Amino acid sequence: GQGLRALARLAGRAGHQAVARWATRTADELTAALVERAWDEEAGLFVNLSGPDERRGSVKTIHGLMPLILPDLPWKIVERLASHLEDPQTFGAPFPVPSVALDEPSFTPDHRLRGFRFIWRGPLSLNTNWFLVHGLRGHGRDELAARIAGRSREAVELGGFNEFYDPLSGRPVGAERFGW
């Protein structure tokens, strides 16, 4: 959706109105389908859909927050997602945003579990934080965006650029000197 919105803007500026209309219409349809099929009202998060039968995941992960990057996400949904980012029991960690909610049984603040490397089980990633910060700013949630950006910056100041950080302490837990 975000890429289609960018395409619509660029096509419009270049005078390609048919492409701009197509990209806008397709982005609108994408957001509507995402809300209809993947929004879980009870959890207040988007869920992962897997397989041809679109089985709904039940683990609260950062993927459930990522639609914040969509500029046309309904305000009610934006507020529900933001509430998770402010909640110290789920995604409002001291160093936000953990890749798995703090209250999930599968949460681990490190990237190693029983000697094996597991990613996306709890540590925060600067890359996903970047998307969330931009999405929050786009929805006028500047204070929350600034908190996440500031704590991300503090994690880097504490441990340098790293693949992942412990969302509870800010210590680096992934590959060193890592970045996009």
Sequence and secondary structure as in RCSB ss.txt:
>XXXX:A:sequence
GQGLRALARLAGRAGHQAVARWATRTADELTAALVERAWDEEAGLFVNLSGPDERRGSVKTIHGLMPLILPDLPW
KIVERLASHLEDPQTFGAPFPVPSVALDEPSFTPDHRLRGFRFIWRGPLSLNTNWFLVHGLRGHGRDELAARIAG
RSREAVELGGFNEFYDPLSGRPVGAERFGW
>XXXX:A:secstr
 HHHHHHHHHHHHTT HHHHHHHHHHHHHHHHHHHHHHEETTTTEE  EETTTTEE  S BGGGTGGGG TTS H
HHHHHHHHHHH TTTT  SS  BSB TTSTT  SSSEETTEE  SSS B HHHHHHHHHHHHHTT HHHHHHHHH
HHHHHHHHH SBS B TTT  B S BS   
